[in-house]
């Protein structure tokens, strides 16, 4: 009877405490903490009822390498930000990308109208063919028919020269000279008659009209003489000019025949070779220009801006697109001045997400020698090769500067629970239980002091030791000293940092 009253009083006390907790703590986190606390003290055991020993999972604590770090927020900066510019003048025929597209290396971005360049290419090919044919002809030497033709031309030139020397022009000059002598004699006779008839006119023997007639004859004789002189001079000049011209032709034909007999001069062959080289270079330029009508991406990346449209005419150097490649990025961090002595080139840095999971790893590549006055901090730059694809140019990210590494105990975050501001965990102990007829393997609650959460684990500062069997399941259902059943130990559980 007394035992029943004691159990009844316990139930009343438990119920009373539960009601007070609801009234004063409210429904929320504080209520959960109180309930958990009463579980640990065994006060609510009689209210909720007795359970069989909990089966729990455990892990044996062993030292692991722990990173000692500080967290900062920085800005991602893409190293490869390329403005692709036109290498030729021309009209845009086709654009195969748009802003925001991710394109691979050598992807065709746009194409120019190549009709004019195709025509220049054909012209360059023809010029090269002609230059090569000319060079081959010079190297092969002269044909017999070429020599015979040159000899015939020389003979013809010599005949024309000889005819000019002794031919019609000489006879014409002789006739002109005879006519000149006749004109001079006629002029002298006319002068004599004018003199005599002047005297007769003065004596009144002849009339004035008769005298004037002889004056007219004198004037005609003078004009005829002058015309004959000019004719003779023209014939002489023309003969000399013809002789000079024909002499030059004969000399040229002689030289040409000599050249054909001795073969082409070395400088002619050299010039022909130079012509071939020049034509080949022009062809290569045309081919390069044709190839540049297809604009390809020099690297993979995201199209940031497109500056042209189809049918636009662009010039050499005009921007076509902006391309950002995030395969190699830098992280700019402003580190407070108090960490200055700890900074070193090559110090590892990790970019982490909000849960502490590592996204990318890099090293400090630059430490500024100047201080940012406004924030009293030092700019450092961290290089990342092949970073997480989620990192974008200009993005703010959380980063950890790893100062050093040390051995320490790590425990899973789900093995820890809070009571107020304090943190607790359960370990396996062998000892007596408050309950009868139960095994002596119990859950021992221990107060722990922990460092900040790293990923899904805490670093243990105090409260746990190497070799402790840490309970990692059902910790919200356990109370201090409660009998438990163990599953096989999981052994050391890997923790990523």
Secondary structure, DSSP 8 states (H G I E B T S, - for coil): -HHHHHHHHHHHHHHHHHHHHHHHH-SSHHHHHHHHHHHHHTSSHHHH-----EEE-EEE---EEEEEEEEEEEEEEEEEEEEEE-SS-EEEEEE---TT-EE-TT-EEEEE--HHHHHHHHHHHHHHHHHHHHHHHHHH---HHHHHHHHHHHHHHHHHHHHHHHSHHHHHHHHHHHHHHHHHHHHHHHHHHHHHHHHHHHHTSS-HHHHHHHHHHHHHHHHHHHHHHHHHHHHHHHHHHHHHHHHHHHHHHHHHHHHHHH---HHHHHHHHHHHHHHHHHHHHHHHHHHTTEEE-SS-EEEEEE---TT-EE-TT-EEEEEEEEEEEEEEEEEEGGGGGG--TT-EEEEE-TT--EEEEEEEEEEEEEEETTTTEEEEEEEEES--TT--TT-EEEEEEEEEEEEE-EEEGGG-EEETTEEEEEEEEE---SSTT--SEEEEEEEEEEEEEETTEEEEEES--TT-EEE-S-TTT--TTEEEEE-----------
